[in-house]
Amino acid sequence: MLRKVLHSKLHMPRVTAARPDYVGSVTIDAQMLEACGMRVSDAVEVANCRTGDRFETYVFRGEPGSGVIEVNGAAARLVEPGDPLIIMHYALMSDDEYRAHRPRVLVFGEGNVIERTLSYQPGC
């Protein structure tokens, strides 16, 4: 049996742009993607910590080192520049994969700079 579990998470980066006229997605700095293991086209769940809104979208690659967190398409109406987000990426895993997996969590500070990286231990 496969279960949907947390693969990685971006904790509290700030929205840099909201573009409802652009093709839907969330554009994320390529260095952030590499640091946490997310990939282009991966599905992600996004929580807006200012409004409580949640939505699902997919990842676009942003310019490395830009700090970009740009919400595009219809979801752009659910955020404003400066909003703090939690971006969660899930994966389907067997019990054995789950026991070996350590989700990577990037915690952000001012200017969308990665302040620290955490790793969660499995709960079994």
N, C-alpha and C positions, 0 to 999 in steps of 0.2 A: 504494500500500500504506500502511496505517496501522500505526503502532507504539505500544505502550503506554509512555509516558515520564512522568517526574516532572513534575507541574504545580506543586505547592507542598508545603511541609513545615513542621510545627511541631516544633521541636527542644527537647526536654526540659521541656515544661510538666509540672506535677505534678497528679496526680489529686486533685480536690477532693471527690469523692463516688463511691461505687460502689453502685448501686441495682438489685439483681437483680429486684425486684418491679415495676420500671418498664418501659414499652414499650422495646424494644431500640433502641439508638443510642449516639452519643456527643454530649453536649451541650457546645458550644464557645461561649465568649464571642463575641458578634456583632462586637465590635471586632477580635478576632483573625481572624475569618472575612474581614472586609473587608480587613484588612491583607495577607492572603496570597492572596485570590482564591477561597477555598473557598466553596461555597454550600450552603444547606440541601438535604438529600437526596442530596448528592454521596456516592459510595462512598469510603471511606478504609480504608487498612490501618494498624493500630495495633500498635506494638511496645512491650512493657513492658521497660524497660531493667533492672529489678530481677530479673525472672524469666526473660526471654527469650521469653515467650509472645508470639505474634502472632495477630491476628484481624482480620477484615474486618467493617465495619459501615457506618452512614451517619450523616450530620451532622444534628443538631438545633441550632437557634439558641438561644444562652443570652443572658441579660441583658447588655446592653452595659456594659463596665467592671467586670463581676463577677469576672473571672479564672476563671470556671467551666470545668472540664474534668471532666465527669461521665460515667462509663461506666455504661450502663443495660442491663437485660435479662441474658441468659445470660452475656454478655461481662464483666459486673460481677464474676463469680466468678474472673476472671483478673487482677484488679487489687485494690489496696488504696489508700485515701487516702494521698497522699504519694509514690506510685510515680512515677518519671520515665518519660515516654512519648516516642516519636517517632511522629507522626501524618503519614502520607504520602498525598497525593492524586495520582492518576495521570490522564492524559488520552490519548486516541488522537489522534495527529498524523501528518500527511504529512511527508515530508522537508523541504519548504519551511516548513511551520509549525514544525517542530523547530528549524531553523536560526535562526528569528526569535524563538523562545521563550526566556525567561529565568526558570526556576523561582524563585519567591520562598520564602525560608526565614526563618522567624522563630525567633530563639534566645531562650530564656526564662531569667530569673533568679529570684531569690527572690520568692515571692508571685505567680508567674505573670505577672510584668511582662516585656514585650518589651524585651530588652537591646539587640538589634540585628537588622537585617534584611540578609540576604545574597541574592545572586543568582548562580546557577550559569551558566557559559557553556556553549554546546553543544559537544559533543565532536568535531565534524567540521571 
